[in-house]
Amino acid sequence: MASLSDKAALLILANALKYAVGFALPMVLVRHLTQGDYGTYQQLSLIANFATGIMVLGLPTSIYYFYHLKSAERAGRPTLIAQTQLMLLVSGALTAVALALAAPLLARRMSNARLLELLPLYSVYVGLFIAGEHFMHVMISQNRYLGAVTLELAETAFRVGALIVLLALGFALHAIVLMLVVYAAVRLVGRSYWLWQGADSVRHADAGGRFLGAQLAYSLPLAATMGIGLLGGLLDRGIVAMAFTPVDYAIYSVGALEIPLDTIFQVSVLNVLRASLPPLVAAGRIDEVIRIWRDSVRKLAIIILPSFTFLVCFANRFITTLFTSSYEASVRVFHIYLLVLPLYMLVLSVVPQVYGRTRLNLYVVAASVASNAVLSLILLREIGILGPATALVCSTYLGALLFFIVTMRLLKATPAQLLPLAAIGRTALAAVLAVIPAIAVSSVIESGAAALASGAVVFAVAYLFAGYLVGVFNASDIRIARSWIRRLVPGGAVAS
C-alpha cells in the first residue's frame, strides 16, 4: 500500500496543477476585462464560494468518517454514497432557486446592477457544482487517488480551455457565465457516472439501510463550522464589496489574492489524514497519531515558510508583474494577507473530526468569526479599506490558537510533542539565507517579469542548498523526492 506521504504527494501534484491554472486565471482576466467587469466576476465568485461552502452541508467531509464506520455492512458504503449524492442534489437545487430569487437584493447591496442580469444564470452553475462536490472525498476514501486526480485535472482543463477561447474571441461576461453552467453540468454527469462503477457503486445501495439522521448529525455541525468559517474568511471581501465600488473591490480582490498553498498542500494532507487517522484513533494508537501529525507539520513547513519569505520580499514585483501596474494599490492588501501564510503548515482542524467531535470545530470557528466581525467594523472606521484584511489576520491567528489547544487536549500532548520546533527553525533559517542572493540578483534587472523570475530561480536553488546544509531535509524527504522524480521525469533515474 502506498505510504501516506505518497498519497499526499499525488494529491499535492494534482492540486498544484489545478490551482496553478486557477491562480493564473485572474492574470488573464484583468487583461481582457475592464476593472468594473473584473469586479463583477469577483463578486459572483464571492457569492458562489459562500453558497457552496454552506450548502454542501458538511456532507462531503462526512464521507471520510462514515466510509470507515460502515465498512462492515454489505451495503453500507454504497448507501452512504447514494444518500450523500441525493442530499447534495436537493441542496444544489434549493441553492440555485434561492440565489436567483435573491438577485435583486444582492445587486442593490453590492451596488452593481450587472448582478441582476447575471446572477439568475450563474445560480444554475452554483447548484450544479454543489451537486457533485462529494466525488473527491469518495474516491480518496476508496483509495482511488489516481482516478480521482485524473478526472479532476480533465475537468480543470475543460473549464480553463473554454474560458481562454471565449476571452480570445472577445466574448463578454455573460458568455463566461453560460460556459460555467455547461462545465458544471458536464462535471456532475461525469462524476455521477464514475460513482456508479466498482464495488461501492450506488447501484448496490439499500434504501432500508439508510442512515440519513446519523450522517446529518455528524455533518451539520461541520456545515455550521464551515459556513461560519467561510463567513469569517469572506467577511472582509463582503464588507469591501458592499462599502466600496466594483473598481475598489477589483483592486482589493487582487491584493486579497489567496496564494493557494493551503489548498495545494495543507488540504491535500488534511484529506489523507481524515481518511487515515480514524482507524488509528479507534485502535487507541494515539502515539502514532501524534507522530503523523508532527511529521505533517514538518513537511508542510518545508514548503510554506520559504514561500512566505519569498512573497513578503517580492510582493511589489509579484503583484505589478502579474496584474499590471494598474493594481499597484493592491500591494498593501497583499502584504497583510500574506501574514496568514505561516499557519498553512499546521493541520489544526483534523483531530476533532477524526474523534467525531465536530462540535468543537464549530465552537472554535464561531469564536474566531465573532472576533473577525467586531474587529472588521472597528478597523473599517479607523483605517478604511485595510481594516477588514487586518481583522481577518488577527481572527485567523486566534482561531489557530484555539484549535491548537483543542488538539493538545484531545491527544493529551504538549506543544513540544506536536510542534517540531527545531525543524521549523532550520527551515526558516534556510529561507532567510536564500532570499538574500535572490534580492541581490533581481535588484539589478530592470524588467519586472525577468526580475521576478530570476529572483524565484535563485531563491529556489539557494533554498535547496541552504536547506541541505542546515539539515532541513531528512532521508525520508530525499527518498520521496527521488521516487517522484523517477515517476515524473522520463528516464529520471536519480543517483543514490
C-alpha positions as CSV (number, residue, x, y, z in Angstrom):
1,M,0.0,0.0,0.0
2,A,1.3,3.5,-0.8
3,S,2.6,5.5,2.1
4,L,0.7,8.5,3.5
5,S,3.4,10.7,2.0
6,D,2.9,9.2,-1.4
7,K,-0.8,9.6,-1.2
8,A,-0.5,13.2,-0.1
9,A,2.1,13.8,-2.8
10,L,-0.3,12.7,-5.5
11,L,-3.0,15.0,-4.3
12,I,-0.5,17.8,-3.9
13,L,0.7,17.3,-7.5
14,A,-2.8,17.4,-8.8
15,N,-3.8,20.4,-6.8
16,A,-0.7,22.2,-7.8
17,L,-1.5,21.8,-11.5
18,K,-5.2,22.6,-10.9
19,Y,-4.6,25.7,-8.8
20,A,-1.6,26.9,-10.8
21,V,-4.1,27.3,-13.6
22,G,-6.7,28.8,-11.3
23,F,-4.0,31.1,-9.9
24,A,-3.1,32.3,-13.4
25,L,-6.7,32.9,-14.5
26,P,-7.0,36.3,-12.7
27,M,-3.9,37.5,-14.6
28,V,-5.6,36.6,-17.8
29,L,-9.0,38.2,-16.8
30,V,-7.5,41.5,-15.7
31,R,-6.0,41.9,-19.2
32,H,-9.3,41.1,-21.0
33,L,-11.9,42.6,-18.7
34,T,-12.4,46.2,-17.5
35,Q,-11.9,46.7,-13.8
36,G,-15.7,47.0,-13.5
37,D,-16.3,43.7,-15.2
38,Y,-13.5,42.0,-13.3
39,G,-15.0,43.3,-10.0
40,T,-18.4,41.8,-11.1
41,Y,-16.7,38.5,-11.8
42,Q,-15.1,38.5,-8.4
43,Q,-18.4,39.4,-6.8
44,L,-20.1,36.4,-8.5
45,S,-17.2,34.2,-7.3
46,L,-17.7,35.6,-3.7
47,I,-21.4,34.6,-3.8
48,A,-20.6,31.1,-5.2
49,N,-17.9,30.4,-2.6
50,F,-20.1,31.4,0.2
51,A,-23.2,29.5,-1.0
52,T,-21.1,26.4,-1.8
53,G,-19.3,26.4,1.5
54,I,-22.6,26.4,3.4
55,M,-24.9,24.3,1.2
56,V,-22.7,21.3,0.8
57,L,-23.9,20.7,4.4
58,G,-20.7,19.2,5.5
59,L,-21.7,16.0,3.6
60,P,-18.6,15.5,1.5
61,T,-16.3,15.6,4.6
62,S,-18.5,13.3,6.5
63,I,-17.7,10.5,4.0
64,Y,-14.3,10.1,5.4
65,Y,-15.8,9.2,8.8
66,F,-18.7,7.0,7.7
67,Y,-16.8,5.2,5.0
68,H,-14.6,3.5,7.6
69,L,-17.5,3.2,10.1
70,K,-19.8,1.4,7.6
71,S,-17.1,-0.9,6.1
72,A,-18.5,-4.0,7.9
73,E,-22.0,-3.6,6.4
74,R,-22.5,-5.1,2.9
75,A,-24.5,-2.2,1.5
76,G,-23.2,0.4,4.0
77,R,-20.7,2.2,1.7
78,P,-23.0,2.2,-1.4
79,T,-25.8,3.5,0.7
80,L,-23.5,6.2,2.1
81,I,-22.5,7.4,-1.4
82,A,-26.1,7.2,-2.7
83,Q,-27.7,9.2,0.1
84,T,-24.9,11.8,0.0
85,Q,-25.5,12.4,-3.7
86,L,-29.2,12.6,-3.3
87,M,-29.0,15.2,-0.5
88,L,-26.5,17.2,-2.4
89,L,-28.7,17.2,-5.5
90,V,-31.6,18.6,-3.4
91,S,-29.3,21.1,-1.7
92,G,-28.0,22.3,-5.1
93,A,-31.5,22.8,-6.5
94,L,-32.6,24.8,-3.4
95,T,-29.4,26.9,-3.6
96,A,-30.0,27.8,-7.3
97,V,-33.5,28.9,-6.6
98,A,-32.6,30.9,-3.6
99,L,-29.8,32.8,-5.4
100,A,-32.0,33.5,-8.4
101,L,-34.6,35.0,-6.1
102,A,-32.0,37.0,-4.2
103,A,-30.5,38.6,-7.3
104,P,-32.3,42.0,-6.9
105,L,-31.3,42.2,-3.2
106,L,-27.7,41.3,-3.8
107,A,-27.5,43.7,-6.8
108,R,-28.6,46.6,-4.5
109,R,-26.4,45.6,-1.6
110,M,-23.3,45.3,-3.8
111,S,-24.2,48.4,-5.8
112,N,-23.9,46.5,-9.0
113,A,-26.8,46.3,-11.5
114,R,-25.0,43.7,-13.6
115,L,-25.7,41.1,-10.9
116,L,-29.4,41.4,-11.6
117,E,-28.7,40.3,-15.1
118,L,-26.1,37.6,-14.5
119,L,-26.9,36.0,-11.1
120,P,-30.1,34.1,-12.2
121,L,-28.0,32.2,-14.8
122,Y,-25.0,31.9,-12.5
123,S,-27.1,30.4,-9.8
124,V,-27.6,27.3,-12.0
125,Y,-23.9,26.9,-12.2
126,V,-23.6,27.1,-8.4
127,G,-26.4,24.5,-7.9
128,L,-24.9,22.0,-10.3
129,F,-21.5,22.5,-8.7
130,I,-22.8,21.7,-5.2
131,A,-24.5,18.5,-6.5
132,G,-21.1,17.0,-7.5
133,E,-19.0,18.1,-4.6
134,H,-18.6,14.7,-2.8
135,F,-16.7,12.9,-5.6
136,M,-13.1,13.5,-4.5
137,H,-13.9,12.5,-0.9
138,V,-15.5,9.2,-2.0
139,M,-12.5,8.4,-4.3
140,I,-10.0,9.2,-1.6
141,S,-11.8,7.0,0.9
142,Q,-11.8,4.2,-1.7
143,N,-8.0,4.7,-2.2
144,R,-8.6,5.5,-5.9
145,Y,-6.3,8.5,-5.8
146,L,-5.0,8.3,-9.4
147,G,-8.5,8.0,-10.9
148,A,-9.8,10.9,-8.8
149,V,-6.9,13.1,-9.7
150,T,-7.1,12.3,-13.4
151,L,-10.7,13.2,-13.7
152,E,-10.4,16.4,-11.7
153,L,-7.5,17.6,-13.9
154,A,-9.6,16.8,-17.0
155,E,-12.4,19.0,-15.6
156,T,-10.0,21.8,-14.9
157,A,-8.5,21.6,-18.5
158,F,-12.0,21.8,-19.9
159,R,-13.0,24.8,-17.8
160,V,-9.9,26.8,-18.4
161,G,-9.6,25.9,-22.1
162,A,-13.2,27.1,-22.7
163,L,-12.6,30.3,-20.8
164,I,-9.5,31.2,-22.7
165,V,-11.2,30.5,-26.0
166,L,-14.1,32.8,-25.1
167,L,-11.8,35.6,-24.0
168,A,-9.6,35.2,-27.1
169,L,-12.7,35.5,-29.3
170,G,-13.8,38.7,-27.4
171,F,-16.9,37.3,-25.7
172,A,-18.2,39.2,-22.6
173,L,-19.0,38.2,-19.0
174,H,-22.4,36.7,-19.9
175,A,-20.8,34.1,-22.2
176,I,-18.3,33.2,-19.5
177,V,-21.2,32.6,-17.1
178,L,-23.0,30.4,-19.7
179,M,-19.8,28.4,-20.2
180,L,-19.6,27.8,-16.4
181,V,-23.1,26.4,-16.4
182,V,-22.2,23.9,-19.2
183,Y,-19.0,23.0,-17.3
184,A,-20.8,22.3,-14.1
185,A,-23.4,20.1,-15.9
186,V,-20.7,18.0,-17.6
187,R,-18.8,17.8,-14.3
188,L,-21.9,16.4,-12.5
189,V,-22.7,13.9,-15.2
190,G,-19.1,12.6,-15.3
191,R,-18.7,12.4,-11.6
192,S,-22.0,10.6,-11.2
193,Y,-21.2,8.1,-13.8
194,W,-17.8,7.3,-12.1
195,L,-19.5,6.7,-8.8
196,W,-21.8,4.1,-10.4
197,Q,-18.7,1.9,-11.0
198,G,-16.9,-0.5,-8.7
199,A,-17.8,-2.5,-5.6
200,D,-19.2,0.6,-3.9
201,S,-21.5,1.5,-6.8
202,V,-24.6,3.3,-5.8
203,R,-26.5,0.5,-7.6
204,H,-25.8,-1.6,-4.5
205,A,-27.4,0.9,-2.1
206,D,-30.0,-0.3,0.3
207,A,-32.8,2.1,1.0
208,G,-33.7,0.2,4.1
209,G,-30.2,0.6,5.5
210,R,-30.1,4.4,5.0
211,F,-28.8,6.4,7.9
212,L,-29.6,10.0,7.0
213,G,-30.1,11.1,10.6
214,A,-26.7,9.8,11.7
215,Q,-24.9,11.3,8.8
216,L,-26.6,14.7,9.2
217,A,-25.9,14.6,12.9
218,Y,-22.2,14.4,12.1
219,S,-22.2,16.7,9.0
220,L,-24.4,19.6,10.1
221,P,-22.0,20.7,12.9
222,L,-19.3,20.5,10.2
223,A,-21.5,22.5,7.9
224,A,-22.1,25.1,10.5
225,T,-18.4,25.2,11.2
226,M,-17.5,25.6,7.5
227,G,-20.3,28.1,7.0
228,I,-19.2,30.2,9.9
229,G,-15.5,29.8,8.9
230,L,-16.3,30.7,5.4
231,L,-18.3,33.8,6.6
232,G,-15.2,34.8,8.5
233,G,-12.9,34.1,5.6
234,L,-15.0,36.1,3.2
235,L,-16.3,38.7,5.6
236,D,-13.6,41.2,4.6
237,R,-14.4,40.8,0.9
238,G,-18.1,41.1,1.6
239,I,-17.7,44.3,3.6
240,V,-15.5,45.8,0.9
241,A,-17.9,44.7,-1.8
242,M,-20.8,46.5,-0.1
243,A,-18.9,49.5,1.2
244,F,-16.9,50.4,-1.9
245,T,-17.3,50.5,-5.7
246,P,-16.8,47.5,-8.0
247,V,-13.5,49.1,-9.1
248,D,-12.3,49.4,-5.5
249,Y,-13.4,45.8,-5.0
250,A,-11.3,44.7,-8.0
251,I,-8.2,46.3,-6.5
252,Y,-8.9,44.8,-3.1
253,S,-9.6,41.3,-4.5
254,V,-6.2,41.3,-6.3
255,G,-4.5,42.2,-3.1
256,A,-6.6,39.6,-1.3
257,L,-5.3,37.0,-3.7
258,E,-5.1,33.8,-1.7
259,I,-1.8,32.0,-2.5
260,P,-3.3,28.5,-2.8
261,L,-0.7,26.8,-0.7
262,D,-3.4,25.8,1.7
263,T,-5.4,24.1,-1.0
264,I,-2.5,22.6,-2.8
265,F,-0.6,21.3,0.2
266,Q,-2.5,21.7,3.5
267,V,-5.8,20.5,2.3
268,S,-4.2,17.6,0.4
269,V,-2.5,16.5,3.7
270,L,-5.8,17.0,5.7
271,N,-7.7,14.8,3.3
272,V,-5.2,12.0,3.6
273,L,-5.3,12.3,7.4
274,R,-9.1,12.4,7.6
275,A,-9.1,9.1,5.7
276,S,-6.2,7.5,7.6
277,L,-6.4,8.6,11.2
278,P,-9.9,7.3,12.2
279,P,-8.7,3.6,12.3
280,L,-5.7,4.6,14.5
281,V,-7.9,6.5,16.9
282,A,-10.3,3.6,17.1
283,A,-7.4,1.3,17.9
284,G,-6.1,3.6,20.6
285,R,-2.8,4.3,18.8
286,I,-2.6,7.9,19.8
287,D,1.2,8.0,19.8
288,E,1.1,7.1,16.1
289,V,-1.5,9.9,15.5
290,I,0.9,12.4,17.2
291,R,3.8,11.2,15.2
292,I,1.9,11.6,11.9
293,W,0.6,15.0,12.9
294,R,4.0,16.3,13.9
295,D,5.7,14.9,10.7
296,S,2.9,16.5,8.6
297,V,3.7,19.9,10.1
298,R,7.4,19.5,9.5
299,K,6.8,18.5,5.8
300,L,4.4,21.4,5.2
301,A,6.8,23.9,6.8
302,I,9.4,22.9,4.1
303,I,7.1,24.4,1.5
304,I,5.2,27.1,3.4
305,L,7.9,29.0,5.2
306,P,10.2,29.6,2.2
307,S,7.1,30.6,0.1
308,F,6.1,33.1,2.8
309,T,9.7,34.6,3.0
310,F,9.9,35.0,-0.8
311,L,6.5,36.6,-1.3
312,V,7.0,39.1,1.6
313,C,10.2,40.3,0.0
314,F,9.0,40.3,-3.6
315,A,5.3,41.4,-3.0
316,N,5.5,44.6,-5.1
317,R,7.1,42.9,-8.1
318,F,4.8,40.0,-7.8
319,I,1.6,42.0,-7.9
320,T,2.6,44.6,-10.5
321,T,4.2,42.0,-12.8
322,L,1.3,39.5,-12.7
323,F,-1.6,42.0,-12.6
324,T,0.0,45.1,-14.3
325,S,0.8,48.4,-12.6
326,S,-2.9,49.4,-12.6
327,Y,-3.1,47.2,-9.5
328,E,-0.1,48.6,-7.6
329,A,-2.5,49.8,-4.9
330,S,-3.3,46.2,-4.2
331,V,0.2,45.6,-2.8
332,R,-0.7,46.9,0.7
333,V,-3.6,44.5,1.0
334,F,-1.4,41.6,-0.3
335,H,1.2,42.3,2.4
336,I,-1.5,42.0,5.1
337,Y,-2.9,38.8,3.6
338,L,0.5,37.1,3.5
339,L,0.6,37.1,7.3
340,V,-1.8,34.2,7.3
341,L,0.5,32.1,5.2
342,P,2.6,30.6,8.0
343,L,-0.5,29.0,9.6
344,Y,-0.8,26.8,6.5
345,M,1.9,24.5,7.9
346,L,-0.4,23.4,10.7
347,V,-3.2,20.7,10.3
348,L,-5.4,22.0,13.0
349,S,-9.0,21.1,12.3
350,V,-8.5,17.4,11.6
351,V,-8.1,15.9,15.1
352,P,-11.6,16.9,16.4
353,Q,-13.1,15.4,13.2
354,V,-11.3,12.0,13.5
355,Y,-12.5,11.8,17.1
356,G,-16.1,12.5,15.9
357,R,-16.1,15.8,18.0
358,T,-17.2,18.1,15.2
359,R,-18.9,20.5,17.6
360,L,-15.5,21.5,18.9
361,N,-14.6,22.8,15.4
362,L,-17.9,24.7,15.4
363,Y,-17.1,26.5,18.7
364,V,-13.6,27.4,17.7
365,V,-14.6,28.8,14.3
366,A,-17.6,30.7,15.8
367,A,-15.2,32.4,18.3
368,S,-12.8,33.3,15.5
369,V,-15.5,34.7,13.3
370,A,-17.1,36.7,16.1
371,S,-13.8,38.4,16.7
372,N,-13.4,39.0,13.0
373,A,-16.8,40.7,12.7
374,V,-16.2,43.0,15.6
375,L,-12.6,43.9,14.6
376,S,-13.7,44.4,10.9
377,L,-16.3,47.0,11.9
378,I,-13.9,48.8,14.2
379,L,-10.9,48.8,11.9
380,L,-13.0,49.8,8.8
381,R,-13.7,53.1,10.6
382,E,-10.2,53.5,11.8
383,I,-8.0,52.6,8.8
384,G,-10.5,52.3,5.9
385,I,-10.2,49.6,3.2
386,L,-7.3,47.9,5.0
387,G,-9.3,47.3,8.2
388,P,-11.2,44.2,7.1
389,A,-8.0,42.5,5.9
390,T,-6.2,43.3,9.2
391,A,-9.2,41.9,11.2
392,L,-9.1,38.7,9.1
393,V,-5.4,38.1,10.0
394,C,-5.9,38.7,13.7
395,S,-9.0,36.5,14.0
396,T,-7.3,33.7,12.0
397,Y,-4.5,33.6,14.5
398,L,-7.0,33.5,17.4
399,G,-8.7,30.5,15.7
400,A,-5.4,28.7,15.2
401,L,-4.5,29.1,18.9
402,L,-7.9,27.7,20.0
403,F,-7.6,24.8,17.6
404,F,-4.1,24.0,18.8
405,I,-5.4,23.9,22.4
406,V,-8.2,21.6,21.4
407,T,-5.7,19.3,19.6
408,M,-3.4,19.2,22.6
409,R,-6.4,18.3,24.9
410,L,-7.7,15.5,22.7
411,L,-4.3,13.9,22.0
412,K,-3.1,14.6,25.6
413,A,0.1,16.1,24.1
414,T,2.3,19.0,24.9
415,P,3.3,21.8,22.4
416,A,6.8,20.3,22.2
417,Q,5.3,16.9,21.3
418,L,3.2,18.3,18.5
419,L,5.5,21.0,17.0
420,P,8.9,20.1,15.5
421,L,10.3,23.5,16.6
422,A,13.9,22.7,15.8
423,A,13.0,21.6,12.3
424,I,10.8,24.7,11.8
425,G,13.7,26.9,12.9
426,R,16.1,25.3,10.5
427,T,13.6,25.7,7.6
428,A,13.1,29.4,8.5
429,L,16.9,29.9,8.6
430,A,17.3,28.3,5.2
431,A,14.6,30.6,3.7
432,V,16.2,33.8,5.1
433,L,19.6,32.8,3.8
434,A,18.1,32.0,0.4
435,V,16.3,35.3,-0.1
436,I,19.4,37.4,0.3
437,P,21.0,36.4,-3.1
438,A,17.6,36.4,-4.7
439,I,17.0,40.1,-3.8
440,A,20.6,40.9,-4.9
441,V,20.1,39.3,-8.3
442,S,16.6,40.8,-9.0
443,S,17.7,44.3,-8.0
444,V,20.0,44.7,-10.9
445,I,17.4,43.6,-13.5
446,E,15.0,46.3,-14.8
447,S,12.3,44.2,-16.4
448,G,9.7,43.3,-13.7
449,A,8.9,39.8,-15.2
450,A,12.6,39.0,-15.6
451,A,13.5,40.2,-12.1
452,L,10.7,38.2,-10.6
453,A,11.6,35.0,-12.5
454,S,15.3,35.3,-11.8
455,G,14.7,36.0,-8.2
456,A,12.5,33.0,-7.9
457,V,15.0,30.7,-9.6
458,V,17.9,32.0,-7.5
459,F,15.8,31.7,-4.3
460,A,14.7,28.1,-5.1
461,V,18.3,26.9,-5.8
462,A,19.7,28.8,-2.8
463,Y,16.9,27.4,-0.5
464,L,17.6,23.8,-1.6
465,F,21.4,24.3,-1.0
466,A,20.9,26.1,2.4
467,G,18.3,23.6,3.4
468,Y,20.7,20.7,2.7
469,L,23.4,22.4,4.7
470,V,21.3,23.2,7.8
471,G,19.5,19.8,7.8
472,V,16.0,20.8,6.6
473,F,15.6,17.6,4.6
474,N,15.8,14.2,6.2
475,A,16.4,10.8,4.5
476,S,12.7,10.2,4.0
477,D,12.2,13.5,2.3
478,I,15.0,12.8,-0.1
479,R,13.8,9.3,-0.8
480,I,10.3,10.5,-1.6
481,A,11.6,13.3,-3.8
482,R,13.7,10.8,-5.8
483,S,10.7,8.5,-6.1
484,W,8.6,11.2,-7.6
485,I,11.3,12.4,-9.9
486,R,11.6,8.9,-11.3
487,R,7.8,8.8,-11.9
488,L,7.5,12.2,-13.5
489,V,10.7,12.6,-15.5
490,P,11.3,10.2,-18.4
491,G,14.4,8.3,-17.7
492,G,14.6,10.2,-14.4
493,A,16.9,7.9,-12.5
494,V,18.4,9.7,-9.6
495,A,21.8,8.7,-8.3
496,S,21.9,7.4,-4.8
